[in-house]
Amino acid sequence: MNSSSRKDGFVDIATESSSPNAIALRAKAEDLYEELLVRRPELVAGSDPARYREAVHYAI
């Protein structure tokens, strides 16, 4: 299996061995992570930094 680490915490894995469902799930997880980054100020203001960090941690 060919893999490499990315700076966003995800690992690139050769997709020829991945199922379509796994690829779709991966895309949704990356979308969630990107949304958390973009909306950080809003989300931290509505909650607190610790809860935001926890959400980002579990999104990765």
All heavy atoms as TSV, in Angstrom:
chain	resi	resn	atom	element	x	y	z
A	1	MET	N	N	0.845	-1.169	0.000
A	1	MET	CA	C	0.000	0.000	0.000
A	1	MET	C	C	0.894	1.238	0.000
A	1	MET	O	O	1.802	1.355	0.799
A	1	MET	CB	C	-0.914	-0.018	1.224
A	1	MET	CG	C	-1.903	1.129	1.230
A	1	MET	SD	S	-2.986	1.142	2.680
A	1	MET	CE	C	-3.718	-0.451	2.621
A	2	ASN	N	N	0.623	2.153	-0.877
A	2	ASN	CA	C	1.409	3.372	-1.003
A	2	ASN	C	C	0.720	4.493	-0.239
A	2	ASN	O	O	-0.434	4.791	-0.477
A	2	ASN	CB	C	1.529	3.725	-2.494
A	2	ASN	CG	C	2.395	4.922	-2.732
A	2	ASN	OD1	O	3.118	5.346	-1.846
A	2	ASN	ND2	N	2.322	5.460	-3.928
A	3	SER	N	N	1.407	5.117	0.717
A	3	SER	CA	C	0.788	6.205	1.471
A	3	SER	C	C	1.827	7.266	1.787
A	3	SER	O	O	3.015	7.012	1.833
A	3	SER	CB	C	0.159	5.688	2.766
A	3	SER	OG	O	1.152	5.214	3.633
A	4	SER	N	N	1.342	8.494	2.008
A	4	SER	CA	C	2.205	9.595	2.417
A	4	SER	C	C	1.409	10.538	3.290
A	4	SER	O	O	0.213	10.688	3.124
A	4	SER	CB	C	2.764	10.331	1.193
A	4	SER	OG	O	1.702	10.901	0.457
A	5	SER	N	N	2.065	11.161	4.254
A	5	SER	CA	C	1.395	12.094	5.156
A	5	SER	C	C	1.223	13.449	4.496
A	5	SER	O	O	2.050	13.875	3.705
A	5	SER	CB	C	2.199	12.259	6.445
A	5	SER	OG	O	2.196	11.067	7.156
A	6	ARG	N	N	0.128	14.116	4.839
A	6	ARG	CA	C	-0.140	15.461	4.354
A	6	ARG	C	C	-0.120	16.399	5.538
A	6	ARG	O	O	-0.300	15.981	6.678
A	6	ARG	CB	C	-1.515	15.510	3.677
A	6	ARG	CG	C	-1.584	14.644	2.450
A	6	ARG	CD	C	-2.928	14.525	1.837
A	6	ARG	NE	N	-3.955	15.423	2.313
A	6	ARG	CZ	C	-5.167	15.482	1.787
A	6	ARG	NH1	N	-5.492	14.726	0.780
A	6	ARG	NH2	N	-6.066	16.304	2.279
A	7	LYS	N	N	0.091	17.693	5.282
A	7	LYS	CA	C	0.192	18.634	6.395
A	7	LYS	C	C	-1.138	18.846	7.108
A	7	LYS	O	O	-1.162	19.317	8.230
A	7	LYS	CB	C	0.778	19.963	5.932
A	7	LYS	CG	C	-0.121	20.799	5.075
A	7	LYS	CD	C	0.536	22.107	4.750
A	7	LYS	CE	C	-0.444	23.013	4.053
A	7	LYS	NZ	N	0.085	24.319	3.815
A	8	ASP	N	N	-2.291	18.487	6.485
A	8	ASP	CA	C	-3.577	18.655	7.143
A	8	ASP	C	C	-3.942	17.481	8.053
A	8	ASP	O	O	-5.009	17.465	8.645
A	8	ASP	CB	C	-4.688	18.918	6.124
A	8	ASP	CG	C	-4.892	17.783	5.143
A	8	ASP	OD1	O	-4.303	16.701	5.336
A	8	ASP	OD2	O	-5.642	17.973	4.178
A	9	GLY	N	N	-3.060	16.501	8.163
A	9	GLY	CA	C	-3.306	15.382	9.056
A	9	GLY	C	C	-3.846	14.145	8.375
A	9	GLY	O	O	-3.793	13.060	8.928
A	10	PHE	N	N	-4.401	14.302	7.171
A	10	PHE	CA	C	-4.890	13.147	6.443
A	10	PHE	C	C	-3.717	12.419	5.808
A	10	PHE	O	O	-2.664	12.974	5.604
A	10	PHE	CB	C	-5.877	13.571	5.346
A	10	PHE	CG	C	-7.207	14.010	5.877
A	10	PHE	CD1	C	-7.505	15.350	6.031
A	10	PHE	CD2	C	-8.165	13.078	6.227
A	10	PHE	CE1	C	-8.729	15.771	6.520
A	10	PHE	CE2	C	-9.395	13.477	6.708
A	10	PHE	CZ	C	-9.675	14.822	6.860
A	11	VAL	N	N	-3.910	11.166	5.463
A	11	VAL	CA	C	-2.893	10.366	4.798
A	11	VAL	C	C	-3.405	10.017	3.413
A	11	VAL	O	O	-4.522	9.536	3.264
A	11	VAL	CB	C	-2.594	9.073	5.594
A	11	VAL	CG1	C	-1.635	8.186	4.844
A	11	VAL	CG2	C	-2.069	9.411	6.968
A	12	ASP	N	N	-2.597	10.292	2.389
A	12	ASP	CA	C	-2.964	9.899	1.032
A	12	ASP	C	C	-2.714	8.408	0.877
A	12	ASP	O	O	-1.638	7.922	1.155
A	12	ASP	CB	C	-2.138	10.661	-0.001
A	12	ASP	CG	C	-2.590	12.085	-0.158
A	12	ASP	OD1	O	-3.796	12.348	-0.099
A	12	ASP	OD2	O	-1.725	12.944	-0.355
A	13	ILE	N	N	-3.717	7.691	0.424
A	13	ILE	CA	C	-3.611	6.253	0.208
A	13	ILE	C	C	-3.977	5.978	-1.242
A	13	ILE	O	O	-4.895	6.581	-1.777
A	13	ILE	CB	C	-4.552	5.480	1.152
A	13	ILE	CG1	C	-4.162	5.746	2.601
A	13	ILE	CG2	C	-4.518	3.991	0.864
A	13	ILE	CD1	C	-5.101	5.159	3.613
A	14	ALA	N	N	-3.273	5.073	-1.873
A	14	ALA	CA	C	-3.562	4.726	-3.266
A	14	ALA	C	C	-5.028	4.340	-3.394
A	14	ALA	O	O	-5.502	3.437	-2.721
A	14	ALA	CB	C	-2.660	3.592	-3.714
A	15	THR	N	N	-5.776	5.045	-4.244
A	15	THR	CA	C	-7.215	4.834	-4.335
A	15	THR	C	C	-7.611	3.646	-5.202
A	15	THR	O	O	-8.760	3.252	-5.185
A	15	THR	CB	C	-7.913	6.100	-4.862
A	15	THR	OG1	O	-7.371	6.423	-6.137
A	15	THR	CG2	C	-7.762	7.243	-3.905
A	16	GLU	N	N	-6.682	3.057	-5.944
A	16	GLU	CA	C	-7.063	1.913	-6.763
A	16	GLU	C	C	-7.527	0.735	-5.917
A	16	GLU	O	O	-8.258	-0.119	-6.391
A	16	GLU	CB	C	-5.936	1.496	-7.717
A	16	GLU	CG	C	-4.658	1.072	-7.049
A	16	GLU	CD	C	-3.683	2.219	-6.825
A	16	GLU	OE1	O	-4.024	3.374	-7.129
A	16	GLU	OE2	O	-2.589	1.953	-6.326
A	17	SER	N	N	-7.143	0.698	-4.651
A	17	SER	CA	C	-7.577	-0.381	-3.771
A	17	SER	C	C	-8.730	0.035	-2.865
A	17	SER	O	O	-9.199	-0.770	-2.082
A	17	SER	CB	C	-6.406	-0.860	-2.915
A	17	SER	OG	O	-5.987	0.180	-2.055
A	18	SER	N	N	-9.204	1.269	-2.993
A	18	SER	CA	C	-10.276	1.767	-2.147
A	18	SER	C	C	-11.638	1.586	-2.813
A	18	SER	O	O	-11.771	1.728	-4.017
A	18	SER	CB	C	-10.073	3.249	-1.846
A	18	SER	OG	O	-8.865	3.453	-1.164
A	19	SER	N	N	-12.639	1.317	-1.998
A	19	SER	CA	C	-13.996	1.176	-2.525
A	19	SER	C	C	-14.584	2.560	-2.804
A	19	SER	O	O	-14.147	3.558	-2.215
A	19	SER	CB	C	-14.874	0.445	-1.519
A	19	SER	OG	O	-15.176	1.293	-0.424
A	20	PRO	N	N	-15.583	2.645	-3.665
A	20	PRO	CA	C	-16.246	3.929	-3.921
A	20	PRO	C	C	-16.823	4.547	-2.649
A	20	PRO	O	O	-16.778	5.769	-2.471
A	20	PRO	CB	C	-17.346	3.575	-4.919
A	20	PRO	CG	C	-16.848	2.354	-5.613
A	20	PRO	CD	C	-16.078	1.597	-4.558
A	21	ASN	N	N	-17.350	3.709	-1.750
A	21	ASN	CA	C	-17.896	4.234	-0.493
A	21	ASN	C	C	-16.796	4.835	0.385
A	21	ASN	O	O	-17.003	5.864	1.027
A	21	ASN	CB	C	-18.625	3.142	0.277
A	21	ASN	CG	C	-19.932	2.770	-0.361
A	21	ASN	OD1	O	-20.495	3.519	-1.154
A	21	ASN	ND2	N	-20.431	1.584	-0.030
A	22	ALA	N	N	-15.634	4.202	0.412
A	22	ALA	CA	C	-14.522	4.723	1.208
A	22	ALA	C	C	-14.029	6.048	0.635
A	22	ALA	O	O	-13.724	6.975	1.382
A	22	ALA	CB	C	-13.380	3.712	1.247
A	23	ILE	N	N	-13.983	6.148	-0.676
A	23	ILE	CA	C	-13.552	7.383	-1.323
A	23	ILE	C	C	-14.546	8.503	-1.016
A	23	ILE	O	O	-14.155	9.631	-0.694
A	23	ILE	CB	C	-13.386	7.171	-2.839
A	23	ILE	CG1	C	-12.228	6.202	-3.091
A	23	ILE	CG2	C	-13.157	8.496	-3.552
A	23	ILE	CD1	C	-12.150	5.697	-4.518
A	24	ALA	N	N	-15.848	8.204	-1.075
A	24	ALA	CA	C	-16.882	9.211	-0.782
A	24	ALA	C	C	-16.806	9.659	0.677
A	24	ALA	O	O	-16.925	10.856	0.968
A	24	ALA	CB	C	-18.265	8.654	-1.101
A	25	LEU	N	N	-16.602	8.707	1.582
A	25	LEU	CA	C	-16.480	9.047	3.006
A	25	LEU	C	C	-15.266	9.931	3.239
A	25	LEU	O	O	-15.334	10.914	3.984
A	25	LEU	CB	C	-16.388	7.773	3.848
A	25	LEU	CG	C	-16.210	7.973	5.349
A	25	LEU	CD1	C	-17.371	8.763	5.932
A	25	LEU	CD2	C	-16.059	6.625	6.035
A	26	ARG	N	N	-14.173	9.601	2.603
A	26	ARG	CA	C	-12.955	10.404	2.729
A	26	ARG	C	C	-13.191	11.835	2.259
A	26	ARG	O	O	-12.784	12.802	2.901
A	26	ARG	CB	C	-11.840	9.742	1.921
A	26	ARG	CG	C	-10.574	10.519	1.787
A	26	ARG	CD	C	-9.949	10.727	3.179
A	26	ARG	NE	N	-8.687	11.366	3.039
A	26	ARG	CZ	C	-7.529	10.735	3.080
A	26	ARG	NH1	N	-7.481	9.446	3.274
A	26	ARG	NH2	N	-6.418	11.395	2.950
A	27	ALA	N	N	-13.891	11.996	1.133
A	27	ALA	CA	C	-14.195	13.325	0.599
A	27	ALA	C	C	-15.056	14.115	1.577
A	27	ALA	O	O	-14.819	15.311	1.806
A	27	ALA	CB	C	-14.886	13.209	-0.753
A	28	LYS	N	N	-16.044	13.473	2.190
A	28	LYS	CA	C	-16.909	14.153	3.171
A	28	LYS	C	C	-16.106	14.569	4.406
A	28	LYS	O	O	-16.300	15.658	4.942
A	28	LYS	CB	C	-18.073	13.249	3.591
A	28	LYS	CG	C	-19.064	12.993	2.503
A	28	LYS	CD	C	-19.863	14.224	2.212
A	28	LYS	CE	C	-20.981	13.908	1.239
A	28	LYS	NZ	N	-21.740	15.087	0.877
A	29	ALA	N	N	-15.203	13.713	4.864
A	29	ALA	CA	C	-14.373	14.040	6.027
A	29	ALA	C	C	-13.469	15.233	5.724
A	29	ALA	O	O	-13.307	16.134	6.562
A	29	ALA	CB	C	-13.536	12.837	6.448
A	30	GLU	N	N	-12.898	15.272	4.528
A	30	GLU	CA	C	-12.054	16.405	4.151
A	30	GLU	C	C	-12.868	17.683	4.033
A	30	GLU	O	O	-12.422	18.755	4.437
A	30	GLU	CB	C	-11.315	16.103	2.851
A	30	GLU	CG	C	-10.228	15.060	3.043
A	30	GLU	CD	C	-9.472	14.748	1.765
A	30	GLU	OE1	O	-9.808	15.316	0.705
A	30	GLU	OE2	O	-8.538	13.940	1.836
A	31	ASP	N	N	-14.098	17.582	3.512
A	31	ASP	CA	C	-14.983	18.748	3.432
A	31	ASP	C	C	-15.304	19.280	4.825
A	31	ASP	O	O	-15.310	20.499	5.053
A	31	ASP	CB	C	-16.289	18.411	2.709
A	31	ASP	CG	C	-16.107	18.175	1.223
A	31	ASP	OD1	O	-15.030	18.520	0.671
A	31	ASP	OD2	O	-17.052	17.639	0.592
A	32	LEU	N	N	-15.583	18.384	5.771
A	32	LEU	CA	C	-15.869	18.787	7.148
A	32	LEU	C	C	-14.666	19.494	7.760
A	32	LEU	O	O	-14.795	20.552	8.381
A	32	LEU	CB	C	-16.251	17.575	7.996
A	32	LEU	CG	C	-16.408	17.827	9.496
A	32	LEU	CD1	C	-17.506	18.848	9.766
A	32	LEU	CD2	C	-16.684	16.521	10.212
A	33	TYR	N	N	-13.487	18.922	7.569
A	33	TYR	CA	C	-12.263	19.518	8.108
A	33	TYR	C	C	-12.051	20.924	7.540
A	33	TYR	O	O	-11.776	21.865	8.280
A	33	TYR	CB	C	-11.074	18.612	7.781
A	33	TYR	CG	C	-9.753	19.172	8.237
A	33	TYR	CD1	C	-9.408	19.176	9.583
A	33	TYR	CD2	C	-8.845	19.695	7.330
A	33	TYR	CE1	C	-8.190	19.691	10.006
A	33	TYR	CE2	C	-7.635	20.207	7.744
A	33	TYR	CZ	C	-7.318	20.202	9.080
A	33	TYR	OH	O	-6.119	20.721	9.495
A	34	GLU	N	N	-12.229	21.078	6.238
A	34	GLU	CA	C	-12.063	22.393	5.613
A	34	GLU	C	C	-13.089	23.394	6.137
A	34	GLU	O	O	-12.764	24.564	6.383
A	34	GLU	CB	C	-12.172	22.271	4.093
A	34	GLU	CG	C	-10.977	21.560	3.486
A	34	GLU	CD	C	-11.150	21.295	2.004
A	34	GLU	OE1	O	-12.044	21.887	1.370
A	34	GLU	OE2	O	-10.371	20.487	1.469
A	35	GLU	N	N	-14.324	22.957	6.334
A	35	GLU	CA	C	-15.350	23.848	6.869
A	35	GLU	C	C	-15.017	24.279	8.299
A	35	GLU	O	O	-15.210	25.437	8.670
A	35	GLU	CB	C	-16.726	23.192	6.832
A	35	GLU	CG	C	-17.825	24.119	7.286
A	35	GLU	CD	C	-19.222	23.578	7.091
A	35	GLU	OE1	O	-19.396	22.558	6.404
A	35	GLU	OE2	O	-20.137	24.193	7.643
A	36	LEU	N	N	-14.507	23.360	9.095
A	36	LEU	CA	C	-14.106	23.717	10.456
A	36	LEU	C	C	-13.008	24.779	10.441
A	36	LEU	O	O	-13.019	25.701	11.260
A	36	LEU	CB	C	-13.630	22.480	11.222
A	36	LEU	CG	C	-14.710	21.495	11.650
A	36	LEU	CD1	C	-14.082	20.219	12.177
A	36	LEU	CD2	C	-15.635	22.112	12.683
A	37	LEU	N	N	-12.066	24.661	9.520
A	37	LEU	CA	C	-10.998	25.656	9.430
A	37	LEU	C	C	-11.529	27.014	8.997
A	37	LEU	O	O	-11.177	28.037	9.584
A	37	LEU	CB	C	-9.916	25.184	8.455
A	37	LEU	CG	C	-9.117	23.955	8.858
A	37	LEU	CD1	C	-8.094	23.623	7.779
A	37	LEU	CD2	C	-8.440	24.148	10.191
A	38	VAL	N	N	-12.381	27.026	7.985
A	38	VAL	CA	C	-12.914	28.286	7.458
A	38	VAL	C	C	-13.797	28.989	8.486
A	38	VAL	O	O	-13.739	30.215	8.631
A	38	VAL	CB	C	-13.705	28.024	6.150
A	38	VAL	CG1	C	-14.483	29.244	5.721
A	38	VAL	CG2	C	-12.758	27.571	5.049
A	39	ARG	N	N	-14.595	28.218	9.210
A	39	ARG	CA	C	-15.561	28.803	10.157
A	39	ARG	C	C	-15.014	28.910	11.577
A	39	ARG	O	O	-15.758	29.189	12.514
A	39	ARG	CB	C	-16.831	27.972	10.153
A	39	ARG	CG	C	-17.566	28.024	8.817
A	39	ARG	CD	C	-18.851	27.255	8.838
A	39	ARG	NE	N	-19.703	27.723	9.912
A	39	ARG	CZ	C	-20.697	26.993	10.432
A	39	ARG	NH1	N	-20.953	25.788	9.982
A	39	ARG	NH2	N	-21.437	27.478	11.419
A	40	ARG	N	N	-13.709	28.740	11.771
A	40	ARG	CA	C	-13.116	28.745	13.106
A	40	ARG	C	C	-13.536	29.933	13.956
A	40	ARG	O	O	-13.999	29.737	15.085
A	40	ARG	CB	C	-11.591	28.681	13.016
A	40	ARG	CG	C	-10.936	28.641	14.384
A	40	ARG	CD	C	-9.412	28.685	14.282
A	40	ARG	NE	N	-8.802	28.504	15.566
A	40	ARG	CZ	C	-8.670	29.466	16.491
A	40	ARG	NH1	N	-9.105	30.671	16.261
A	40	ARG	NH2	N	-8.093	29.197	17.651
A	41	PRO	N	N	-13.387	31.183	13.472
A	41	PRO	CA	C	-13.751	32.309	14.340
A	41	PRO	C	C	-15.201	32.243	14.831
A	41	PRO	O	O	-15.473	32.460	16.015
A	41	PRO	CB	C	-13.535	33.531	13.447
A	41	PRO	CG	C	-12.571	33.083	12.405
A	41	PRO	CD	C	-12.867	31.635	12.182
A	42	GLU	N	N	-16.094	31.905	13.932
A	42	GLU	CA	C	-17.513	31.807	14.284
A	42	GLU	C	C	-17.763	30.687	15.289
A	42	GLU	O	O	-18.512	30.856	16.263
A	42	GLU	CB	C	-18.309	31.565	13.002
A	42	GLU	CG	C	-19.740	31.187	13.182
A	42	GLU	CD	C	-20.373	30.687	11.895
A	42	GLU	OE1	O	-19.749	30.754	10.823
A	42	GLU	OE2	O	-21.505	30.196	11.985
A	43	LEU	N	N	-17.151	29.550	15.064
A	43	LEU	CA	C	-17.375	28.399	15.933
A	43	LEU	C	C	-16.766	28.598	17.318
A	43	LEU	O	O	-17.366	28.208	18.322
A	43	LEU	CB	C	-16.827	27.136	15.276
A	43	LEU	CG	C	-17.529	26.731	13.968
A	43	LEU	CD1	C	-16.767	25.606	13.287
A	43	LEU	CD2	C	-18.966	26.342	14.224
A	44	VAL	N	N	-15.590	29.209	17.389
A	44	VAL	CA	C	-14.964	29.472	18.686
A	44	VAL	C	C	-15.775	30.510	19.461
A	44	VAL	O	O	-15.991	30.365	20.662
A	44	VAL	CB	C	-13.494	29.922	18.516
A	44	VAL	CG1	C	-12.928	30.428	19.828
A	44	VAL	CG2	C	-12.649	28.765	17.991
A	45	ALA	N	N	-16.262	31.532	18.758
A	45	ALA	CA	C	-17.064	32.570	19.425
A	45	ALA	C	C	-18.371	32.001	19.979
A	45	ALA	O	O	-18.843	32.428	21.031
A	45	ALA	CB	C	-17.363	33.705	18.455
A	46	GLY	N	N	-18.935	31.026	19.291
A	46	GLY	CA	C	-20.193	30.429	19.735
A	46	GLY	C	C	-20.019	29.350	20.769
A	46	GLY	O	O	-21.001	28.870	21.338
A	47	SER	N	N	-18.801	28.964	21.046
A	47	SER	CA	C	-18.527	27.898	22.009
A	47	SER	C	C	-17.274	28.275	22.786
A	47	SER	O	O	-17.271	29.269	23.479
A	47	SER	CB	C	-18.349	26.578	21.259
A	47	SER	OG	O	-18.125	25.533	22.158
A	48	ASP	N	N	-16.227	27.498	22.654
A	48	ASP	CA	C	-14.949	27.844	23.269
A	48	ASP	C	C	-13.823	27.130	22.523
A	48	ASP	O	O	-14.070	26.162	21.801
A	48	ASP	CB	C	-14.930	27.518	24.764
A	48	ASP	CG	C	-15.052	26.032	25.052
A	48	ASP	OD1	O	-14.094	25.303	24.791
A	48	ASP	OD2	O	-16.124	25.628	25.554
A	49	PRO	N	N	-12.589	27.588	22.675
A	49	PRO	CA	C	-11.467	27.007	21.929
A	49	PRO	C	C	-11.265	25.507	22.159
A	49	PRO	O	O	-10.923	24.778	21.236
A	49	PRO	CB	C	-10.257	27.806	22.406
A	49	PRO	CG	C	-10.824	29.115	22.841
A	49	PRO	CD	C	-12.176	28.780	23.422
A	50	ALA	N	N	-11.490	25.044	23.363
A	50	ALA	CA	C	-11.285	23.625	23.660
A	50	ALA	C	C	-12.261	22.749	22.887
A	50	ALA	O	O	-11.882	21.705	22.346
A	50	ALA	CB	C	-11.408	23.362	25.152
A	51	ARG	N	N	-13.503	23.160	22.811
A	51	ARG	CA	C	-14.501	22.378	22.064
A	51	ARG	C	C	-14.195	22.403	20.569
A	51	ARG	O	O	-14.380	21.419	19.868
A	51	ARG	CB	C	-15.901	22.891	22.343
A	51	ARG	CG	C	-16.322	22.569	23.787
A	51	ARG	CD	C	-17.737	22.853	24.051
A	51	ARG	NE	N	-18.559	21.905	23.289
A	51	ARG	CZ	C	-19.874	21.948	23.262
A	51	ARG	NH1	N	-20.520	22.882	23.926
A	51	ARG	NH2	N	-20.555	21.082	22.561
A	52	TYR	N	N	-13.706	23.543	20.074
A	52	TYR	CA	C	-13.322	23.635	18.668
A	52	TYR	C	C	-12.161	22.672	18.381
A	52	TYR	O	O	-12.206	21.921	17.415
A	52	TYR	CB	C	-12.932	25.071	18.304
A	52	TYR	CG	C	-12.346	25.159	16.912
A	52	TYR	CD1	C	-13.170	25.195	15.801
A	52	TYR	CD2	C	-10.970	25.166	16.724
A	52	TYR	CE1	C	-12.634	25.235	14.525
A	52	TYR	CE2	C	-10.430	25.210	15.447
A	52	TYR	CZ	C	-11.270	25.248	14.352
A	52	TYR	OH	O	-10.737	25.277	13.094
A	53	ARG	N	N	-11.134	22.694	19.219
A	53	ARG	CA	C	-9.989	21.794	19.022
A	53	ARG	C	C	-10.421	20.335	19.056
A	53	ARG	O	O	-9.935	19.508	18.282
A	53	ARG	CB	C	-8.913	22.053	20.076
A	53	ARG	CG	C	-8.112	23.317	19.821
A	53	ARG	CD	C	-6.912	23.411	20.742
A	53	ARG	NE	N	-7.243	23.348	22.157
A	53	ARG	CZ	C	-7.551	24.393	22.916
A	53	ARG	NH1	N	-7.568	25.603	22.391
A	53	ARG	NH2	N	-7.832	24.238	24.189
A	54	GLU	N	N	-11.353	20.014	19.933
A	54	GLU	CA	C	-11.852	18.643	20.010
A	54	GLU	C	C	-12.567	18.255	18.712
A	54	GLU	O	O	-12.365	17.160	18.186
A	54	GLU	CB	C	-12.803	18.491	21.196
A	54	GLU	CG	C	-13.350	17.093	21.357
A	54	GLU	CD	C	-14.314	16.972	22.524
A	54	GLU	OE1	O	-14.827	17.992	23.022
A	54	GLU	OE2	O	-14.570	15.832	22.926
A	55	ALA	N	N	-13.375	19.158	18.181
A	55	ALA	CA	C	-14.074	18.883	16.921
A	55	ALA	C	C	-13.088	18.656	15.790
A	55	ALA	O	O	-13.249	17.730	14.990
A	55	ALA	CB	C	-15.033	20.023	16.588
A	56	VAL	N	N	-12.055	19.495	15.702
A	56	VAL	CA	C	-11.044	19.337	14.659
A	56	VAL	C	C	-10.301	18.015	14.851
A	56	VAL	O	O	-10.063	17.287	13.900
A	56	VAL	CB	C	-10.070	20.530	14.642
A	56	VAL	CG1	C	-8.887	20.258	13.725
A	56	VAL	CG2	C	-10.797	21.795	14.208
A	57	HIS	N	N	-9.982	17.702	16.085
A	57	HIS	CA	C	-9.270	16.451	16.383
A	57	HIS	C	C	-10.066	15.241	15.875
A	57	HIS	O	O	-9.509	14.362	15.217
A	57	HIS	CB	C	-9.035	16.338	17.884
A	57	HIS	CG	C	-8.500	15.015	18.311
A	57	HIS	ND1	N	-7.178	14.669	18.158
A	57	HIS	CD2	C	-9.108	13.939	18.871
A	57	HIS	CE1	C	-7.004	13.430	18.607
A	57	HIS	NE2	N	-8.159	12.983	19.046
A	58	TYR	N	N	-11.347	15.208	16.168
A	58	TYR	CA	C	-12.154	14.053	15.761
A	58	TYR	C	C	-12.512	14.084	14.280
A	58	TYR	O	O	-12.842	13.043	13.712
A	58	TYR	CB	C	-13.395	13.918	16.634
A	58	TYR	CG	C	-13.030	13.406	18.014
A	58	TYR	CD1	C	-13.151	14.211	19.135
A	58	TYR	CD2	C	-12.531	12.116	18.179
A	58	TYR	CE1	C	-12.793	13.742	20.393
A	58	TYR	CE2	C	-12.164	11.649	19.428
A	58	TYR	CZ	C	-12.311	12.457	20.522
A	58	TYR	OH	O	-11.939	11.995	21.756
A	59	ALA	N	N	-12.434	15.229	13.638
A	59	ALA	CA	C	-12.675	15.303	12.194
A	59	ALA	C	C	-11.533	14.684	11.415
A	59	ALA	O	O	-11.729	14.187	10.315
A	59	ALA	CB	C	-12.886	16.756	11.764
A	60	ILE	N	N	-10.347	14.717	11.988
A	60	ILE	CA	C	-9.182	14.138	11.315
A	60	ILE	C	C	-9.174	12.696	11.686
A	60	ILE	O	O	-8.810	11.791	11.335
A	60	ILE	CB	C	-7.861	14.829	11.729
A	60	ILE	CG1	C	-7.922	16.280	11.364
A	60	ILE	CG2	C	-6.685	14.162	11.086
A	60	ILE	CD1	C	-6.728	17.071	11.826
